Each structure stands twice: as structure tokens, then as C-alpha cells.
Amino acid sequence: MNFGFMMSRHINSQTSSSYWLHSCECIRKLYPNCWIVVIDDNSTIIPKAILISNEKEQQQPDHKIIFIKSEFPGRGELLPYYYYMEYKLYHLFQKAIIIHDGVFIKNTIDFSACRSNVIWDFDHTFDEPEKELELMRRAGCIGIDTPDFTYFHANKSMWLGAFGSMCIIDHDVLAEMQERFNFFGLLNVVKSRAERMHLERIIGVILSYVLLGRDKKPEKSLLGKIHQYCKWGLTFSQYMESPEKTKGLSVVKVWSDR
């Protein structure tokens, strides 16, 4: 299997302690042999080791899950990209599916056939282009003031924002993002909620720009616009208690106040 999952996790309550586990169980049910990497981002509650259940070996530990404790607190959505490269996890899988712990895959998607792409996108209504550029400059990103990139960033019809900074990304594409833009410099500056919202746009525009150069830029995201895809603000309790609310969805996203 040429893909694996990179999941960011933050636990600050008993409720949120269930998210990552349920997400892993959903993955394992559909993809019994793929790697899952869980990156903990500054959790205030650290769960004990828990067996991830699967239908074949209910009582056996899951040897294809890796846990990483991040040394960059509060960087959340950026961490899966960084650790995928830093720990050379591309030797285990060439394509990373980058998700949050509050995302649950309910139906099989053939990720091996998917090109690099954002999972959900959104309208550009709340973009703040000057702040996005300023954040990239503070991060030491390179190549962002060239005429080509400036034009591309300003032309909203040419790129998709990455809701939650969640993507399907091939190793060579991410390596090019780092080489051409010093992408991981963002680790030094993305710390607040507002900056993480800018990051959704920055990841989207840099990914789209790199894919355009490879003639592989997608016309739409994997699952479409998040506001049209599912009910905004669905909680974990609502999802568990009322399965009819998410009937027919291949992937479910829940919200919390973390």
C-alpha cells in the first residue's frame, strides 16, 4: 500500500480523548494494512496505551501505528507535514493522507489513485492576502515575491484553500514545496488561531502552484467545499448519537472548542 495516514491530535478533555481513537478505528476497519502516524500536539491529557481494535485480531496490539510527541506546541495542522519529512516516513509510504483527529473515514476511498490535492476547500470570502504574505515573509519563505507567484496568489480562481490544512500529498510534491519555498519555516511563526487560518490558504496556494508546474493541478478538491459537504459545527456527541446526520458521507468531520 503506497499511502498512510498522518493525524494531528490534541486532547484537552475526556470527550476529545475519544476522537483520535475512533478515527484510528475507522481507518483500520477500511485499511487494515496501512500505516497510521499520530502526532500529539500539546495535549493536557495523555491517554494510556490503548489497543486499536480491528475485526481480525481484536486483542492484538496494532504494530502499524506510530506515536510522535511534538516539540512544537500549538503548531497543530503543520506538524503532520513536518514529521512526515523529518522522520523520513516516506520510506514507509510515498503518499500521506493528512487529517485531524476529529475526522472519521466511513467509506473506502482509493487514495492510491488520488493525486496530491486538498481534501476540502472553501470560498475565498475571508482570505487576507496581505497577512498571508506577511506570515510567509516572517517564516523566511522564499520565492513568494516573484511576479509569477504574486500573480498566482492574487488570482483566486487558480488555487484552492485547504480546509483544516488537510491534504493528500505525495512525498516528492512536499519535498518540492520545502525546496522551493522553505515551507517548514512556517513552524517558527504559526502559533495563533488566526495564523493557522492563514496557513490553510498558504498550504493551498503553495501546493496548487507546485502542482501547476507539474501540470497536475486539480480543478476541485477531493470532497468539495466544506460548507456544502456537511453540517457545519457537528459535535462528536451528535455524530455518535444521531448517525442519520452523516448518512452517505464518505468522511465525517466533527467540531469542538479546542
Buried (B, 14 or more C-beta within 10 A) or exposed (E): BEBBBBBBBBBBEEEBBBBBBBBBBBBBBEBBEBBBBBBBBBBEEEEEEEEBBBEEEEEEEBEBBBEBEBEBEBBBBBBBBBBBBEBEBBEBBBBBBBBBBBBBBBEEBEBEEBBBBBBBBBEBEEBEBEBBBEBBBBBEBBBBEEEEBEEBBEEBEBBBBBBBBBBBBBBBBBBBBBEBBBBBBBBEBBBEEEBBBBBBBBBBBBBBBBBBEEEEBBEEBBBBBBBEBBEEEBBBEBBEEEEEEBEEBEBBBBBBEB
